[in-house]
Amino acid sequence: MRFFTEQTTAIRYKGFLLLQEKNKSWLVRPERSPMLLLPFRTEACSLIEVKRILDCKISEVEEMIKAA
């Protein structure tokens, strides 16, 4: 009998955890509270694309904070 353990890729990036899922999509969530950006999932894409998406969302949040 074999038991397969599945490894999950977890990467820390700018205060967020990037967790790769089985279907090659990514779950992005903050490491700590308070959360300025809610957790989200991406389509199947590369790590570079996930970082680009996250950077874009972070800059949008920072612009909203400056405007307030």
C-alpha positions in Angstrom: 0.0 0.0 0.0 1.3 3.4 -0.9 0.5 6.8 0.5 1.3 9.8 -1.6 2.1 13.0 0.1 1.4 16.0 -2.0 3.8 18.9 -1.7 2.4 22.4 -1.8 4.6 25.2 -3.0 4.4 28.1 -0.6 6.3 31.3 -1.3 6.5 34.5 0.9 6.3 37.7 -1.1 5.8 41.2 0.2 3.9 40.1 3.3 1.8 37.5 1.4 1.8 33.8 1.1 1.6 32.5 -2.5 0.3 28.9 -2.4 0.3 26.9 -5.6 -2.6 24.5 -5.9 -3.0 21.2 -7.7 -4.4 22.7 -10.9 -1.4 25.2 -11.1 -3.6 28.1 -9.9 -2.5 30.2 -6.9 -4.0 31.1 -3.6 -2.7 34.5 -2.4 -3.3 35.5 1.2 -1.8 37.9 3.7 0.6 36.5 6.3 -0.8 38.7 9.1 -3.8 40.8 10.1 -5.0 43.5 9.6 -5.7 42.6 6.0 -5.6 45.4 3.6 -6.1 43.0 0.7 -8.4 40.0 1.0 -7.2 36.6 -0.1 -7.8 35.7 -3.7 -7.2 33.0 -6.3 -5.7 33.3 -9.7 -6.1 31.3 -12.9 -3.4 28.8 -13.7 -0.3 30.9 -14.3 3.4 31.2 -13.6 4.9 32.6 -10.4 6.0 35.7 -12.2 2.5 36.4 -13.3 1.2 35.9 -9.8 3.7 38.4 -8.5 2.7 40.9 -11.2 -1.0 40.5 -10.2 -0.2 41.0 -6.5 1.9 44.0 -7.2 -0.9 45.6 -9.2 -3.5 44.9 -6.4 -1.1 46.3 -3.8 -0.6 49.5 -5.8 -4.3 49.9 -6.2 -4.8 49.6 -2.4 -2.0 52.1 -1.7 -3.6 54.6 -4.1 -6.9 54.3 -2.4 -5.3 54.9 1.0 -3.5 58.0 -0.3 -6.7 59.3 -1.8 -8.6 59.0 1.5 
